Amino acid sequence: MTNGAGAGIPAVSTAILAMSRHLEVRDVLKTIVASARELLDAEYAALGVPDDHGGFAQFVVDGVSSEQWKAIGPLPRQHGILAAMLHNATPERLADVRQDPRFGGWPAAHPDMSDFLGLPVADGDEILGALFLANKRCPEPRPARGARCGFTEDDERLLGILAQHAAIALTNARLYERSRELTIAGERARLAHELHDAVAQKLFSLRLTAQAATALVDRDPARAKDELHQVAALAAEAADELRAAVIELRPAALDEDGLVATLRSQAQVLDRAHSARVTFTAHGVRALPAAQEEALLRVAQEALHNALRHSGAEHVDVSLARHGQGALLRVADDGCGFDTGRVRRAGRHLGLVSMRDRAGGVGGKLTVESVPGKGTAVEMEVPGG
């Protein structure tokens, strides 16, 4: 058993506690990465969440200063060893990453790395991200001059446990963030049922994983078990918080201002907040059933979020026009676009699934047109009432 196995239990406990108490995705990612580095006594740790375009929507590091991170430059792409972990769902443990034939170098400001350990973060068949460490610190007595310690099978086993926790944390955090956006009564009831089932399964997995962690403890096992029993109680509280968050949501702006005014206001705010130009036009729109207006608003918000965060667009145009007795919403950008067939087969892009569910739930239809390098257009048609 490595020294990290016993010493790492507080780090595992910290990660689980943070998962129960903090449900913002960014905060969860930071805690997982910091805990992984402490758990396995590595100089560097990182966790990348892939986007739809060969890059990373989020990439969190620990062990690199903010100044050094800025000097490194743009986020990495999905290539080499990172791509292998994401696409093949395989762990990677290397004595020297620089000697691997897939290694493609790194920017001038990037720290020098040799020994490497990485695992995919997966929820079933869905790959949520890649968690990896570099440069294992050497315990005393240190090896011969110039030699490195390297990661072991025990290290890989421990990181696998933390990767399971990471999947649970990311899934619950995403559910929580989406729950805050769902506001109408029917949507609240539906999501509350889905959250109950999904969170119950995740928390059951959490308890099993916590029990597995106790088996790795070779010193003060009673204390470690007490800590992990407390984690189970906190996880139950997190489930209660998720249910409460859904119940408390209210559709204030839409009820007070109407769909056209709400969309125009949000476009104006986003135009000021982002470098991309965001415009909105409306043509002959009549009042629609409340559920259809709510669904149109939420699809517009999701499509705007995707365009502004992932596409690199210079211009995003939102339009709402009368279409028969109903309406047609269109959100179009001039960004990088993507391969719609590949995304659909991957089955992991919850934004697209969520938008289609919203459209279908009010008798509408959603279409997504995109070509790599030529932008994306999301259209939603509703029948009216």
VOGU-3710 file (C-alpha; in Angstrom, 3 decimals, decimal comma):
1> mtngagagip> 0,000/0,000/0,000  1,349/3,398/-0,902  1,640/6,227/1,587  -1,070/8,053/-0,352  -3,676/5,380/0,364  -4,015/6,144/4,060  -3,170/9,830/3,883  -5,608/10,320/1,029  -8,806/9,512/2,916  -9,224/13,102/4,218
11> avstailams> -8,873/14,308/0,633  -11,545/11,851/-0,551  -13,782/12,967/2,316  -13,224/16,630/1,393  -14,268/15,981/-2,185  -17,478/14,235/-1,129  -18,335/16,903/1,432  -17,893/19,615/-1,195  -20,117/17,670/-3,556  -22,897/17,638/-0,972
21> rhlevrdvlk> -22,558/21,280/0,072  -21,625/23,069/-3,177  -23,564/22,290/-6,328  -22,077/24,817/-8,743  -20,209/22,939/-11,466  -17,100/25,154/-11,383  -16,738/24,815/-7,600  -17,128/21,046/-7,791  -14,484/20,795/-10,529  -11,994/22,837/-8,487
31> tivasarell> -12,528/20,674/-5,406  -12,098/17,432/-7,336  -8,830/18,581/-8,913  -7,338/19,899/-5,667  -8,363/16,718/-3,849  -6,864/14,480/-6,541  -3,512/16,264/-6,320  -3,492/15,973/-2,525  -4,709/12,385/-2,577  -1,877/11,140/-4,799
41> daeyaalgvp> 0,785/13,710/-3,837  1,329/15,017/-7,355  2,758/18,337/-8,486  0,006/18,954/-11,047  -3,632/17,952/-11,534  -6,269/18,908/-14,088  -9,809/18,041/-15,122  -11,140/18,831/-18,593  -14,828/18,777/-19,598  -15,081/18,425/-23,404
51> ddhggfaqfv> -17,200/20,603/-25,658  -18,803/19,736/-29,004  -16,016/21,144/-31,131  -12,824/19,274/-30,281  -11,885/21,492/-27,342  -12,855/21,846/-23,693  -15,846/23,710/-22,300  -14,112/23,820/-18,914  -10,541/23,035/-17,913  -9,518/23,327/-14,258
61> vdgvsseqwk> -5,919/22,981/-13,038  -4,208/22,800/-9,653  -0,505/23,313/-9,049  -0,139/26,058/-11,680  -0,210/29,720/-10,658  -2,707/32,091/-12,277  0,177/33,983/-13,904  1,638/30,799/-15,345  -1,790/29,658/-16,545  -2,301/32,937/-18,417
71> aigplprqhg> 1,147/32,612/-19,994  0,372/29,090/-21,237  -2,321/30,488/-23,521  -5,554/28,995/-24,956  -7,175/25,863/-23,564  -5,797/22,586/-24,952  -7,554/20,693/-27,714  -8,804/17,117/-27,585  -5,765/15,403/-29,061  -3,096/12,888/-28,129
81> ilaamlhnat> -3,457/11,253/-24,725  -6,363/13,485/-23,680  -8,315/12,380/-26,740  -7,570/8,712/-25,996  -9,029/9,028/-22,507  -12,127/10,812/-23,780  -12,839/8,769/-26,882  -11,697/5,306/-25,774  -12,628/5,615/-22,075  -9,284/4,106/-21,077
91> perladvrqd> -6,966/4,962/-18,166  -3,414/6,054/-18,975  -0,445/5,471/-16,648  2,892/6,479/-18,179  6,424/6,598/-16,804  7,224/9,556/-19,064  4,467/11,231/-21,056  7,070/12,918/-23,272  8,164/9,547/-24,644  4,667/8,477/-25,670
101> prfggwpaah> 4,202/8,512/-29,476  0,930/10,434/-29,037  2,668/13,294/-27,231  2,585/16,486/-29,294  4,487/18,909/-27,083  3,168/21,855/-25,097  3,461/25,662/-25,053  6,705/27,332/-23,921  5,237/28,437/-20,571  3,845/24,978/-19,794
111> pdmsdflglp> 5,496/23,238/-16,793  7,695/20,254/-17,553  5,889/16,964/-16,878  7,090/13,383/-16,983  5,193/10,637/-15,118  1,466/10,781/-15,873  -1,745/9,200/-14,593  -5,135/9,922/-16,147  -8,620/8,448/-16,070  -11,860/9,287/-17,860
121> vadgdeilga> -14,705/10,540/-15,675  -17,707/8,523/-16,835  -21,374/8,178/-15,973  -22,293/4,870/-17,566  -21,456/5,214/-21,265  -21,286/9,013/-21,079  -17,771/10,457/-20,833  -18,027/13,623/-18,747  -14,353/14,560/-18,695  -10,734/13,552/-18,236
131> lflankrcpe> -8,980/13,736/-14,849  -5,203/13,508/-14,820  -2,123/14,032/-12,657  1,558/14,566/-13,409  4,885/14,424/-11,548  4,427/12,191/-8,526  6,315/13,597/-5,535  8,913/11,255/-4,057  8,652/10,121/-0,423  11,711/9,967/1,777
141> prpargarcg> 14,227/8,503/1,185  14,285/9,921/-2,333  15,443/7,782/-5,284  18,745/8,249/-7,020  19,485/11,654/-8,513  17,519/12,276/-11,688  15,093/9,381/-11,095  11,353/9,890/-10,587  8,923/7,946/-8,451  6,087/7,362/-10,871
151> ftedderllg> 2,472/6,450/-10,212  1,566/2,935/-9,061  -1,357/0,545/-9,445  -2,564/1,645/-5,998  -2,490/5,251/-7,189  -4,551/4,304/-10,222  -7,061/2,468/-7,991  -7,415/5,475/-5,690  -7,838/7,873/-8,581  -10,494/5,547/-9,976
161> ilaqhaaial> -12,499/5,938/-6,760  -12,189/9,710/-6,960  -13,205/9,623/-10,641  -16,420/7,856/-9,615  -17,106/10,631/-7,122  -16,319/13,183/-9,815  -18,960/11,655/-12,109  -21,538/11,803/-9,328  -20,619/15,393/-8,488  -20,744/16,602/-12,089
171> tnarlyersr> -24,046/14,885/-12,801  -25,708/16,299/-9,696  -24,274/19,771/-10,274  -25,575/19,806/-13,846  -28,992/18,677/-12,673  -28,988/21,392/-10,037  -28,000/24,144/-12,466  -30,671/23,070/-14,929  -33,297/22,861/-12,194  -32,859/26,557/-11,450
181> eltiagerar> -33,890/27,403/-15,017  -37,119/25,399/-15,058  -39,990/27,461/-13,786  -43,502/26,523/-14,872  -45,527/24,202/-12,653  -45,647/21,266/-15,084  -41,910/21,516/-15,725  -41,225/21,644/-11,984  -43,242/18,493/-11,326  -41,592/16,581/-14,171
191> lahelhdava> -38,077/17,587/-13,172  -38,713/16,862/-9,489  -39,624/13,288/-10,414  -36,547/12,916/-12,641  -34,255/14,402/-10,012  -35,639/12,077/-7,362  -34,836/9,009/-9,453  -31,481/10,231/-10,762  -30,173/11,564/-7,465  -31,314/8,480/-5,561
201> qklfslrlta> -29,275/6,288/-7,908  -26,239/8,566/-7,735  -26,304/8,742/-3,952  -26,564/4,987/-3,729  -23,435/4,760/-5,878  -21,803/7,353/-3,651  -22,400/5,232/-0,558  -20,996/2,147/-2,264  -17,925/4,069/-3,361  -17,419/5,474/0,128
211> qaatalvdrd> -17,526/1,942/1,506  -14,913/0,913/-1,040  -12,719/3,773/0,111  -12,759/2,502/3,688  -11,207/-0,753/2,501  -8,106/1,213/1,495  -7,491/2,593/4,963  -4,626/0,995/6,856  -4,444/3,431/9,741  -7,190/4,668/12,073
221> parakdelhq> -9,938/2,902/10,121  -12,572/3,715/12,740  -12,147/7,441/12,227  -12,209/7,101/8,448  -15,426/5,089/8,619  -17,025/7,677/10,900  -16,136/10,412/8,430  -17,623/8,509/5,513  -20,804/7,686/7,469  -21,200/11,424/7,949
231> vaalaaeaad> -20,786/11,857/4,198  -23,795/9,581/3,623  -25,927/11,829/5,844  -24,758/14,951/4,033  -25,520/13,358/0,684  -29,110/12,768/1,811  -29,331/16,454/2,717  -28,088/17,371/-0,768  -30,983/15,417/-2,285  -33,418/17,403/-0,121
241> elraavielr> -31,820/20,641/-1,291  -32,228/19,647/-4,944  -35,931/18,920/-4,453  -36,420/22,206/-2,614  -34,632/24,140/-5,375  -37,089/22,831/-7,968  -40,156/23,659/-5,873  -39,055/27,256/-5,228  -38,606/28,286/-8,882  -40,885/31,017/-10,297
251> paaldedglv> -41,328/32,427/-13,884  -41,352/36,116/-12,841  -40,039/37,977/-15,902  -42,140/36,062/-18,413  -45,345/36,476/-16,392  -44,817/40,218/-15,949  -43,380/41,300/-19,307  -44,431/38,747/-21,910  -42,311/36,650/-24,255  -41,225/39,313/-26,770
261> atlrsqaqvl> -40,154/41,832/-24,114  -38,362/39,149/-22,084  -36,405/37,887/-25,097  -35,519/41,423/-26,174  -34,298/42,279/-22,650  -32,182/39,160/-22,380  -30,639/39,744/-25,805  -29,715/43,289/-24,791  -28,093/42,091/-21,564  -26,096/39,391/-23,365
271> drahsarvtf> -25,043/41,872/-26,048  -23,509/44,081/-23,358  -21,918/41,182/-21,486  -20,237/39,420/-24,422  -17,903/40,431/-27,216  -20,248/38,835/-29,760  -23,046/40,991/-31,196  -26,459/39,702/-30,020  -29,568/40,979/-31,819  -33,296/40,295/-31,506
281> tahgvralpa> -36,217/40,867/-33,890  -39,931/40,040/-33,611  -42,523/39,962/-36,411  -46,272/39,737/-35,860  -46,119/37,507/-32,788  -49,467/36,905/-31,089  -50,103/35,721/-27,546  -49,449/32,002/-27,073  -50,390/29,499/-24,365  -48,245/30,012/-21,265
291> aqeeallrva> -46,546/26,609/-21,541  -45,505/27,293/-25,143  -44,094/30,726/-24,290  -42,144/29,220/-21,388  -40,717/26,488/-23,631  -39,726/29,028/-26,321  -37,957/31,174/-23,741  -35,991/28,272/-22,268  -34,940/26,947/-25,672  -33,796/30,437/-26,668
301> qealhnalrh> -31,756/30,700/-23,454  -30,138/27,301/-23,998  -29,304/28,054/-27,637  -27,879/31,473/-26,714  -25,768/29,906/-23,983  -24,339/27,345/-26,412  -23,618/29,962/-29,085  -21,926/32,442/-26,753  -19,946/29,913/-24,750  -18,895/27,323/-27,292
311> sgaehvdvsl> -19,137/28,577/-30,880  -16,744/31,542/-30,967  -19,393/33,458/-32,901  -19,095/37,148/-33,747  -22,840/37,558/-34,244  -25,834/35,743/-32,750  -29,290/36,612/-34,057  -32,525/35,731/-32,263  -35,800/36,101/-34,141  -39,402/35,303/-33,221
321> arhgqgallr> -42,078/35,398/-35,912  -45,704/34,451/-36,300  -46,094/31,070/-37,998  -49,703/30,189/-38,787  -51,518/30,203/-35,452  -48,235/29,668/-33,613  -44,697/30,995/-33,714  -41,236/30,192/-35,033  -38,136/30,892/-32,930  -34,720/30,973/-34,610
331> vaddgcgfdt> -31,326/31,380/-32,908  -28,514/31,549/-35,483  -24,786/32,184/-35,050  -21,786/32,529/-37,357  -19,514/30,419/-35,143  -17,509/27,264/-35,687  -20,462/24,891/-36,085  -20,299/21,136/-35,507  -21,085/17,745/-37,041  -24,721/17,164/-36,039
341> grvrragrhl> -24,526/13,453/-36,851  -21,546/12,884/-34,556  -23,114/14,836/-31,720  -26,389/12,948/-32,028  -24,645/9,568/-31,956  -22,554/10,550/-28,947  -25,757/11,051/-26,961  -24,065/13,119/-24,274  -25,026/16,684/-25,153  -27,793/17,333/-22,653
351> glvsmrdrag> -28,521/20,778/-24,043  -29,781/19,396/-27,351  -31,769/16,646/-25,652  -33,289/19,162/-23,235  -34,333/21,522/-26,045  -35,975/18,712/-28,007  -37,816/17,559/-24,878  -39,098/21,074/-24,251  -40,353/21,430/-27,816  -42,041/18,041/-27,833
361> gvggkltves> -43,621/18,702/-24,446  -45,724/21,571/-25,868  -46,537/19,968/-29,215  -43,722/21,753/-31,001  -40,796/20,751/-33,178  -37,081/21,512/-32,862  -34,537/21,391/-35,671  -30,790/22,004/-35,452  -28,748/22,801/-38,559  -24,982/23,098/-38,320
371> vpgkgtavem> -21,921/22,614/-40,497  -18,339/22,765/-39,188  -16,987/26,232/-39,930  -20,338/27,619/-41,060  -22,293/28,296/-37,886  -25,378/26,836/-36,248  -29,110/27,560/-36,443  -31,623/26,288/-33,875  -35,309/26,564/-34,826  -38,336/25,795/-32,691
381> evpgg> -41,881/25,820/-34,021  -44,965/25,766/-31,772  -48,586/25,386/-32,950  -50,227/28,116/-30,876  -53,599/27,651/-29,215
//
